[in-house]
Amino acid sequence: MHEVSIMEEAVRLAVDAVKSSGADRVTSLRLRVGALSGVVPDALRFAFDVVCRGTVAEGASLEIEPVAAVSWCSACRSEFAGEDYFNECPRCHKVSGELQRGREIEIATVEMN
Amino acid sequence: MCQECGCGTGGGDVKIGGHPHDDTAHHHPHGGHDHHDHGHRHSPGTKTLDLNLSLMEKNDRLAERNRGFFRAKKLLVLNIVSSPGSGKTTFIRETAAKLAGDLRVGVIVGDLATDNDAARLRVAGIPVVQITTGTVCHLDADMVARAAEQLDLDKLDVLVIENVGNLVCPADYDLGEDLRVVLLSTTEGEDKPLKYPPMFHSAQVAIITKSDLAVAAGFDREQALANLSRVSHHAEIFELSSKTGKGMQAWLDYLVNLHAHGGVQPVHHH
């Protein structure tokens, strides 16, 4: 399961960060997930509990920050909001496949004590 | 979550070449970045650390290492992706058999639970390593690195990686390949590229397979090509039948030419 592998990596990075900061526990973790990343937030939440078990992140809370898809129109030299990989520019109606944001699968912050 | 690959219905660990994968024996130290502490205190004893790291970074780094290693060995590496049942194994077997004499082909096969695909290739005399992924619905760069150790790469010109049959999850995982090749069979419908744009968009080659069944399946070729050119406008497109061999020659010539010119420019999936 794709989301489990991704969550394992997130928890591993969070646990590493806690250890290298000399803190004891992860209390909260924030991820950034793009609308077109192919990753399902609910599946991440489900994986989180399982993956944290037995680590210093057990009991931590999870926050998922959604990132909307944004395309770039090279004709208008501007960004516009889209819902897909290919979106029609609302100004010139040219279809753009240049995605600026929306594919993120990132760990943003770790809160610890 | 991936609905195609039977996630969560299987069980067990990743096995490579029939051996269970012991994670502790292959520990890769994680040293690619520093954890800069830009922390600011919220309440006594609690602090927040900004990491801002891609969760695909570790895989991407291992994939780049694979790519460098494979290039040094002068291997042309293909990552073959498709939905289940679109004919990956037959396509790979026929490609390897017809390249014999020109290029030597070895295969890494990823499968959720069975060894069937690897067995089908092995009886054809092709060097094969099987990765049984258990519940994992994609191959990653680390699995490929460890599987590749079990092949005599110095005796190969082309390494074909048969990914798990799934058009969702493998899209995010760079394996260190030169070419990502997506198969679309005439029996599965023209709209697959529109349903799975990340996978089709990330491929450098799109192959329409089972062209011998196109008429029987009512395959709308024009629509399929239009959908492919919309989502994978940069991709090389081949139409062929692994079974009858029709259209295979153009694909084989493409590979021979690519191998002779040292592969393609590095690809970036992210």
Boltz contact constraints between the chains, C-beta under 6 A:
constraints:
  - contact:
      token1: [A, 1]
      token2: [B, 7]
      max_distance: 6.0
  - contact:
      token1: [A, 1]
      token2: [B, 135]
      max_distance: 6.0
  - contact:
      token1: [A, 2]
      token2: [B, 2]
      max_distance: 6.0
  - contact:
      token1: [A, 2]
      token2: [B, 137]
      max_distance: 6.0
  - contact:
      token1: [A, 2]
      token2: [B, 169]
      max_distance: 6.0
  - contact:
      token1: [A, 6]
      token2: [B, 55]
      max_distance: 6.0
  - contact:
      token1: [A, 9]
      token2: [B, 55]
      max_distance: 6.0
  - contact:
      token1: [A, 10]
      token2: [B, 55]
      max_distance: 6.0
  - contact:
      token1: [A, 17]
      token2: [B, 35]
      max_distance: 6.0
  - contact:
      token1: [A, 17]
      token2: [B, 49]
      max_distance: 6.0
  - contact:
      token1: [A, 20]
      token2: [B, 35]
      max_distance: 6.0
  - contact:
      token1: [A, 38]
      token2: [B, 168]
      max_distance: 6.0
  - contact:
      token1: [A, 38]
      token2: [B, 198]
      max_distance: 6.0
  - contact:
      token1: [A, 40]
      token2: [B, 1]
      max_distance: 6.0
  - contact:
      token1: [A, 43]
      token2: [B, 1]
      max_distance: 6.0
  - contact:
      token1: [A, 85]
      token2: [B, 197]
      max_distance: 6.0
  - contact:
      token1: [A, 85]
      token2: [B, 201]
      max_distance: 6.0
  - contact:
      token1: [A, 105]
      token2: [B, 55]
      max_distance: 6.0
  - contact:
      token1: [A, 105]
      token2: [B, 56]
      max_distance: 6.0
  - contact:
      token1: [A, 106]
      token2: [B, 54]
      max_distance: 6.0
  - contact:
      token1: [A, 107]
      token2: [B, 51]
      max_distance: 6.0
  - contact:
      token1: [A, 107]
      token2: [B, 53]
      max_distance: 6.0
  - contact:
      token1: [A, 109]
      token2: [B, 48]
      max_distance: 6.0
  - contact:
      token1: [A, 109]
      token2: [B, 50]
      max_distance: 6.0
  - contact:
      token1: [A, 110]
      token2: [B, 49]
      max_distance: 6.0
  - contact:
      token1: [A, 111]
      token2: [B, 48]
      max_distance: 6.0
  - contact:
      token1: [A, 113]
      token2: [B, 45]
      max_distance: 6.0
  - contact:
      token1: [A, 113]
      token2: [B, 46]
      max_distance: 6.0
